[in-house]
Structures are given as structure tokens and as C-alpha cells.
Amino acid sequence: MESIQISRSSVVDRVAEALRQEMHSGRLRPGTPLRESSLVESFKISRSTVREALQMLTVEGLLVKVPNKGVSVRRLTHTEIDDIFRTRRILEVAGVRAVVDADHAELAALADAMSAYEAAVEAGDPSAISEAHLRYHVSIVGLLGSSRLAAVEESLMAELRLALTLVDMDSDDLPEMLREHSEMMSLIRQSRVEEAVVRVERHLSHAKAFVMLSD
């Protein structure tokens, strides 16, 4: 078999994905500095490739440049967290209220997201738990039937993902969190709109407090 040449862009993508997974698993926590020399040694790649991977993650908002110190894993400010949750509340409450007009596929997507969340918690994989948690809340906004609004929610949840991973990892009561999300989904699917709105608002308030504390 002829040797396969791996393109430079493929190596950059693979390094970026490896670092992304380290962040999403909670092994690289917000505020952690990333040293080019250490990454060059760890991945056995060139410094220029490392820089490209770090630039990619910076553009995604997962890393931030620190003057005279290189880059570090992004830590959201309290102002940013407050703004994200304010926007999420608008979107998710609107999603709950739209359930009366939601179609079967949108409701099925919410049920599937709940099942994935349960499976991730059962498996004990922090990265999968965080991803499933994200998908659940995007599915609530998905009840609006707008791919653009769902994309906005997904972007907001992606910004929060590093903090949410830490919350999920530090929580000693994931079964209670699952129960809360399951009951929320049941209220939504039964079109008990006002009760579901109260649950969603209460959940977001508690989640915001936890994220603030984990900062």
C-alpha cells in the first residue's frame, strides 16, 4: 500500500479537536494557559501547526488571547453569563409556548434529546453529558420551528459548554437533574404551558447561579 500523505490542514483539525475534547471533558478548565512549547512536545508537531490550531479555537471562542501570556481557555465573565441566560430565557420560554403548534418531528427531537441525556449520565461520560444537555435545550427552542432561532440557542449553549461541563462534573445529584429535565419535557409534551414555563424559568435561574459559582 502506498503511504498516505496527511495534509497540513488535517493535522491542524486533529490537534484542534483533541484540545476541544480536553476542554469539553473538563480536563482543561477555564483560565488554563496553553503553552505552545508544551503542545509542540505533546503532539510532536511543528510550532506553526500548533499556532494554527490555537487560532482556530480562538475564533470559535473557546480560547482567548492574554496580552504577553499567549492564550488560555476562555472564562466567561459574569456579565456575559447574565446576558447569555437572559437570551436563553427569551428563546426557551418562546419554545415552550410554541408547543401548541409544534409538529411531531419537533416533539420527537425533544424526546430523543432526553433519551440521549439519560444514556450519557448512565455512561458517566462528562463530555457526552454536556453535549446531551446542550442538545436538550436546543430542542426546546426547536419547537418554534425556526432553524435560525435554534442555531442562536446552540451558539449560546456552546459558549456555556465549558462552564456546564464543570457544573455537570461537580454535581453530586445528576439523577435529580435528569428528573427535573424529564418532568419539564412531560409538561411541554402535555401542552401544560404555564407550568412548563415556570419550570424552565426556575431551571435557568438555578443553572445561572451554579455557573456563576463555578466561575
Order of alpha helices (4+ residues) and beta strands (2+ residues): alpha-beta-alpha-alpha-beta-beta-alpha-alpha-alpha-alpha-alpha-alpha
